[in-house]
């Protein structure tokens, strides 16, 4: 490969992240994360009720209006965003950790180990996630950590499949074969040679898992199986607002739009990462 070809490939990968959609998505997520992280330092009060100020429309005093108890809805949305993002990130970390371990072991070990692990993945993937969540909710107390655990434990299968395919390809590379020839321990070969090369694929899978986890949490909270009061997430705000659509439609519209924009932003960044991985492989 010539220096000119390498430079062209680098420039092409950089353009994937300089596109208008990727920049807009990154900017939106950065602002959202900053506001949610700094929420305790801001003059926001999501719990104080004022029955005389119920159902107020958006105004200069209450940017997003007030809810059925007269609480400032902007504060509720910001603190709900903290929960929704926390669920997405922590569930993603859980699912990615399990999926990476299973995928690396299955893809590198091959044989009976690969067969057993992939049949387990097939079995879990065939069960509707709602059934798994309902069964889990019978044994676990509803709450934040329960929903993170449930989503993380039942969302790792796609990551495992992707990492397994990547590990199977990397296993046949010359430098990996040379490491095996030198009788390096399999754990060391995977850690030093396979995992670093599979990292771009893992990052792409992680970005998709965050979107999936946030949508799952929103669906569960909307059905009353997720975040429980007094804690609120965007999904639980949607569930609460369904009884006031005729009176105050913005109570449902605002968290719904934020869920859509956040998931779309993660998907746009994931697509930019995917293109970068593909261009990296072609280079």
Order of alpha helices (4+ residues) and beta strands (2+ residues): alpha-alpha-alpha-alpha-alpha-alpha-alpha-alpha-alpha-alpha-alpha-alpha
